[in-house]
């Protein structure tokens, strides 16, 4: 999995603070400098003022201003299973790699057996891995070897069948029906800062599935660099309080 920030609102926390101050400002914020807009906020420096205002907004549930800054992420190599969970969220824009127009006819099935093209879940190779709703706990080495063998054989056979159907003239949009739900896909995803925090509440939580949790943590790391005061406060005071930020 690879998660990258493609594009984002410049100086997002200036945008957040300006939008929030607009609600309580008699003068038009468009005619003011940022220093004038923030003049009545506690703090010795602009950075302190931004930190104080952002913390107060989040603490009091004034989430509207966080809908203004937007970020776009490129995501490589997640499963179609993970994609199905991610695309359930409203107010997020997606472009998803097409399996109608992108064929996998040149993929070597032996590479698939070695881990290419299909995401391998940890429980297929780690005897100590315990997933949610799993019956029982960890298993012995022999059992996990059997699991991995069944998994590898199944995904390899699926890709071989897919390629055979293509050779028999079936359209990729129909041949893809035999591919596993673990087939890798690339996604471009855009959302605002409020929605990003809400998705994180739901998908970085301990009870989320391992793959989407890893994806969300990767997005959060990038968000922390992009919008640092907001996501520092979120991580310290708000993370895992499900649905509080839901639009």
C-alpha positions in Angstrom: 0.0 0.0 0.0 1.2 3.5 -0.9 -0.7 6.7 0.2 0.4 10.1 -1.1 -0.9 13.6 -0.8 -1.5 14.9 -4.4 -3.0 18.3 -3.8 -4.4 20.3 -0.9 -5.6 23.7 0.2 -2.7 26.1 0.9 -2.6 27.3 4.5 -5.7 25.3 5.5 -5.8 26.6 9.1 -5.8 30.2 8.0 -8.9 29.3 5.9 -10.5 27.5 8.9 -9.9 30.4 11.2 -11.0 33.1 8.7 -14.2 31.1 8.1 -14.9 30.7 11.8 -14.2 34.4 12.6 -16.6 35.5 9.8 -19.5 34.1 11.9 -18.9 36.6 14.7 -17.3 39.6 12.7 -19.2 42.8 11.9 -16.5 43.8 9.4 -16.2 41.8 6.2 -13.3 39.4 6.6 -12.5 39.7 2.9 -11.4 43.3 3.5 -9.2 42.5 6.5 -5.7 41.2 7.0 -5.5 37.9 8.8 -4.0 39.7 11.8 -7.0 41.9 12.0 -9.4 39.0 11.7 -7.6 37.2 14.6 -7.1 40.3 16.7 -9.6 39.4 19.5 -8.4 35.7 19.8 -6.1 34.9 22.8 -2.4 34.4 22.0 0.8 36.4 21.6 1.5 35.2 18.1 -0.6 34.3 15.1 0.3 30.7 15.6 -0.9 30.7 19.2 -4.1 32.4 18.1 -4.7 29.8 15.4 -4.0 27.0 17.9 -6.4 28.4 20.5 -9.2 29.1 18.1 -8.9 25.7 16.4 -8.9 23.9 19.8 -12.0 25.9 20.9 -13.9 25.2 17.7 -13.2 21.4 17.9 -14.0 21.4 21.6 -17.3 23.1 21.2 -18.4 21.1 18.1 -18.2 24.0 15.7 -17.1 21.8 12.8 -18.4 23.8 9.8 -15.2 25.8 9.3 -13.3 22.5 8.9 -15.3 21.8 5.7 -13.5 24.5 3.7 -10.0 23.1 3.3 -9.8 20.1 0.9 -7.1 17.5 0.3 -6.7 14.9 -2.5 -4.9 11.6 -1.9 -3.6 9.0 -4.3 -3.8 5.4 -2.9 -2.0 2.5 -4.5 -2.5 -1.3 -4.0 -5.5 -1.7 -1.7 -7.9 -4.5 -2.1 -11.4 -4.2 -3.6 -12.6 -5.2 -0.2 -11.0 -2.2 1.4 -12.3 0.0 -1.4 -15.9 -1.2 -0.8 -15.6 0.0 2.9 -14.0 3.3 2.0 -16.5 4.3 -0.7 -19.4 3.9 1.7 -18.5 7.3 3.1 -20.6 10.3 2.0 -19.1 13.7 1.1 -15.9 12.0 -0.3 -15.0 12.1 -4.0 -13.5 9.0 -5.6 -11.9 7.9 -8.8 -11.2 4.2 -8.9 -9.0 2.3 -11.3 -11.3 0.6 -13.8 -11.3 -3.2 -14.3 -13.3 -2.6 -17.5 -10.5 -0.6 -19.2 -7.5 -1.9 -17.4 -6.9 -5.6 -18.1 -4.5 -7.9 -16.2 -3.8 -10.1 -19.2 0.0 -9.8 -19.0 0.3 -10.6 -15.3 2.2 -13.8 -14.7 0.1 -16.1 -12.5 3.2 -17.3 -10.8 3.9 -13.8 -9.7 0.4 -13.8 -8.2 1.3 -16.9 -6.3 4.2 -15.0 -4.9 2.0 -12.1 -3.8 1.6 -9.8 -6.8 -1.8 -8.3 -7.8 -3.8 -9.6 -4.9 -3.5 -8.3 -1.3 -2.5 -11.0 1.1 -4.3 -10.8 4.5 -2.1 -11.2 7.6 -4.1 -14.2 8.8 -2.9 -16.1 5.7 0.8 -16.0 6.8 0.9 -15.1 10.6 -0.1 -17.9 13.0 -0.6 -15.3 15.8 -2.9 -13.1 13.9 -6.5 -12.9 15.3 -9.1 -11.0 13.3 -12.4 -9.6 14.4 -15.2 -12.3 14.5 -12.6 -15.0 14.1 -13.5 -18.3 15.7 -10.7 -19.2 18.1 -7.4 -17.6 18.5 -3.9 -18.1 17.0 -3.0 -21.3 15.2 0.1 -23.5 14.8 2.6 -23.2 12.0 1.2 -26.2 10.2 -2.2 -24.7 10.0 -1.1 -21.3 8.8 1.0 -23.0 6.1 -2.2 -24.8 5.0 -4.1 -21.5 5.0 -1.4 -19.8 2.9 -1.3 -22.7 0.4 -5.1 -22.6 0.0 -5.1 -18.9 -0.4 -2.2 -18.8 -2.9 -3.7 -21.6 -5.0 -7.2 -19.9 -5.0 -6.0 -16.5 -6.1 -3.6 -17.9 -8.7 -6.4 -20.1 -10.2 -8.7 -17.1 -10.3 -6.2 -15.1 -12.3 -5.5 -18.0 -14.6 -9.3 -18.4 -15.2 -9.6 -14.6 -15.9 -6.8 -14.7 -18.5 -8.3 -17.8 -20.1 -11.7 -16.0 -20.4 -9.9 -13.1 -22.1 -8.2 -15.5 -24.5 -11.6 -16.9 -25.3 -12.8 -13.4 -26.3 -14.7 -12.4 -23.2 -14.8 -8.7 -22.4 -12.6 -7.6 -19.4 -15.7 -6.1 -17.8 -17.2 -9.7 -17.7 -14.1 -11.7 -17.2 -13.3 -9.7 -14.1 -16.2 -11.4 -12.3 -13.9 -14.4 -11.5 -11.1 -12.2 -9.9 -10.9 -12.3 -6.1 -12.2 -9.4 -3.9 -8.6 -9.0 -2.8 -7.5 -7.8 -6.2 -5.4 -4.6 -5.9 -6.9 -1.3 -7.0 -5.6 2.3 -7.2 -7.8 5.2 -5.9 -7.8 9.0 -6.0 -9.8 10.4 -3.1 -10.7 14.0 -2.1 -12.3 15.2 1.1 -12.4 18.1 3.5 -10.8 18.2 6.9 -14.0 17.6 8.8 -14.8 14.5 6.7 -11.2 13.3 7.1 -11.6 13.3 10.8 -14.9 11.6 10.6 -13.6 8.8 8.3 -10.7 8.4 10.8 -13.1 8.1 13.7 -14.7 5.2 11.9 -11.8 3.5 10.1 -8.8 4.1 12.3 -10.6 2.6 15.3 -9.4 -0.6 16.9 -12.4 -2.6 15.7 -11.9 -1.6 12.0 -10.5 -4.1 9.6 -6.7 -4.1 9.4 -6.3 -2.9 5.9 -8.6 0.1 6.0 -7.1 1.0 9.4 -3.6 1.0 7.9 -4.9 3.1 5.0 -6.5 5.6 7.3 -3.5 5.9 9.5 -1.4 6.7 6.4 -3.9 9.4 5.5 -3.8 10.8 9.0 0.0 11.0 8.9 -0.2 13.1 5.8 -3.0 15.2 7.2 -0.8 15.9 10.3 1.8 17.5 8.0 -0.8 19.4 5.9 -3.1 20.7 8.7 -1.0 20.3 11.8 -2.8 22.2 14.6 -6.1 20.6 13.7 -4.9 17.0 13.5 -2.7 17.4 16.6 -5.8 18.4 18.6 -7.8 15.6 16.9 -5.2 13.0 17.8 -4.9 14.1 21.4 -8.5 14.9 22.3 -11.0 13.5 19.8 -9.9 10.4 18.0 -12.2 7.3 18.2 -15.3 9.2 19.3 -17.3 7.7 16.6 -19.9 9.7 14.7 -19.3 13.0 16.6 -18.0 14.6 13.4 -20.5 13.1 11.0 -21.9 15.7 8.6 
